[in-house]
């Protein structure tokens, strides 16, 4: 895909949704951290359902530690991989309290030191909480980037590297959420909706369905 097409696509997304936001519901830095950890291999809808109840009981590192690992598991048991996620959340809360006085650090290296926080999660937190121009590549971003030919790559790291190269700075803050929403509701894994696609005239997917 050439530069002109990419700019057309990004401009259309910007015009259609100038300030895209994550669909995860949170009211503090720590709540977003927990929600993103819980979102691994789960949908935002399920995560929001779980956190709506969890955050009423515990929404700070101290609260999580007071709750205890067993009670935490019980609170999130309806989500996939709840055992390991509960352990990661508990260890993260402990590290935050002991080393960072309960404050989420504004540093990729420090964020990635938390259990359950990888590069994608760190990119999301840096982007949303600290307004950094990071581009997190999840399954939706990976699919949209490759399918449209916007930024092809065999793995998420290759796609992230390509996106950072071809996306102008002015669009970097928002491209993750644009692609996530597009992949979630239009350019879905199986039943993609090309008729409803606002970038269909610039997309280079060879198997478009109309």
Secondary structure, DSSP 8 states (H G I E B T S, - for coil): --HHHHHHHHHHHHHH-TT---SS--SSHHHHHHHHHHTTTS-HHHHHHHHHHHHHH--SHHHHHHH-HHHHHHHHTTSTTHHHHHHHHHHHHHHHHHHHTT---S-HHHHTTSTT--HHHHHHHHHHHH--------HHHHHHHHHTTSS--SSHHHHHHHHHHHS-HHHHHHHHHHHHHHHHHTS-SSS--GGG-TTTTT---TT---
